[in-house]
Amino acid sequence: MKYMLLIYNNPALYESWTQDQRDELFGEVGDIMKEITESGELVATDGLADSSNAITVRVRDGVQRLTDGPFVEAKEQFAGYLILECDRERAVEIAARWPDARYFGMEVRPMMDFSGTEM
């Protein structure tokens, strides 16, 4: 089964940290990435550009409306993702070890295949 781990964080908090604190966090991330790459569980991963670069698209009554920025007003933002091929318990274990889970949160969501049987 594939799972998407959604990474949330707050850039303002990172900016308030010392370089040593940031290096420690990214060291943890590097260790986890090495482990899941070597095990073959990592399918894909990417970080996202700052949310100020986002555009929210809404269509109501056939009218398209674009809004600059993320869809909600919040300090926390969706910052990146990992796609893993593993069972649910392992996806939760990896999410719990990800440093952002200690400060903000990680969302673990099963990914649907084309049949949609996961619904």
C-alpha positions in Angstrom: 0.0 0.0 0.0 1.2 3.5 -0.7 0.9 6.2 1.9 1.5 10.0 1.6 3.1 11.7 4.6 2.2 15.3 4.5 4.7 17.5 6.3 3.5 20.7 8.1 5.7 23.4 9.6 6.0 27.0 10.4 8.9 28.9 8.7 8.9 31.6 11.4 9.9 29.0 14.0 12.8 27.7 11.9 14.0 31.2 11.4 14.1 31.7 15.2 16.4 28.7 15.6 20.2 28.7 15.7 22.1 27.2 12.8 23.0 24.3 15.2 19.4 23.6 15.9 18.5 23.6 12.2 21.5 21.3 11.4 20.4 18.9 14.1 16.9 18.7 12.6 18.1 18.3 9.0 20.5 15.6 10.3 17.6 13.6 11.6 15.8 14.1 8.3 18.9 12.8 6.5 19.1 9.7 8.7 15.4 8.8 8.0 15.7 9.5 4.3 18.8 7.3 4.1 16.9 4.5 5.9 13.8 4.6 3.8 15.7 5.0 0.6 17.9 1.9 1.4 14.9 -0.1 2.4 13.1 0.7 -0.8 10.1 2.2 1.0 10.6 5.7 -0.4 8.6 6.2 -3.6 8.9 10.0 -4.0 9.5 13.1 -1.9 9.6 16.9 -2.4 9.5 20.1 -0.5 7.3 22.9 -1.5 8.1 26.5 -2.2 6.9 29.1 0.4 3.1 29.3 0.6 3.2 32.9 -0.5 3.8 31.5 -4.0 0.6 29.4 -3.9 -2.6 30.1 -5.8 -5.9 28.8 -4.6 -8.4 28.0 -7.3 -12.1 27.9 -6.6 -15.0 27.5 -9.1 -18.4 28.5 -7.9 -21.4 28.5 -10.3 -19.0 28.1 -13.2 -17.0 31.1 -12.2 -13.3 30.6 -11.6 -11.8 32.6 -8.7 -8.1 32.8 -8.0 -6.6 33.8 -4.6 -2.9 34.4 -4.0 -1.5 32.3 -1.2 -2.6 29.3 0.7 -6.3 28.4 1.1 -6.3 29.1 4.9 -4.9 31.8 7.1 -2.5 30.0 9.4 1.0 30.1 10.6 1.6 26.5 9.8 1.7 25.4 6.2 1.9 22.3 4.1 5.7 22.2 3.4 6.3 18.9 1.6 5.5 15.2 1.3 6.9 11.7 1.2 5.2 8.8 -0.7 6.0 5.5 0.9 5.3 1.9 -0.1 4.7 0.1 3.2 2.0 -0.9 5.6 0.1 1.6 7.8 2.0 0.9 11.0 5.3 1.6 9.3 4.0 4.8 7.7 2.9 6.0 11.1 6.2 5.0 12.7 8.2 7.0 10.1 5.8 10.0 10.5 6.3 9.9 14.3 10.1 10.0 13.8 10.0 12.9 11.4 11.2 16.0 13.3 8.3 18.2 12.1 5.9 15.8 14.0 7.3 17.1 17.3 6.6 20.7 16.5 3.7 20.8 14.1 2.3 17.6 12.7 2.5 15.0 10.1 -0.6 13.6 8.3 -0.5 10.0 7.1 -3.0 9.3 4.2 -3.5 6.1 2.2 -3.2 6.7 -1.5 -5.9 5.4 -3.8 -5.2 3.4 -6.9 -7.3 3.8 -10.0 -10.0 1.4 -8.7 -10.7 3.6 -5.7 -11.2 0.6 -3.5 -9.4 2.3 -0.6 -12.3 4.7 0.0 
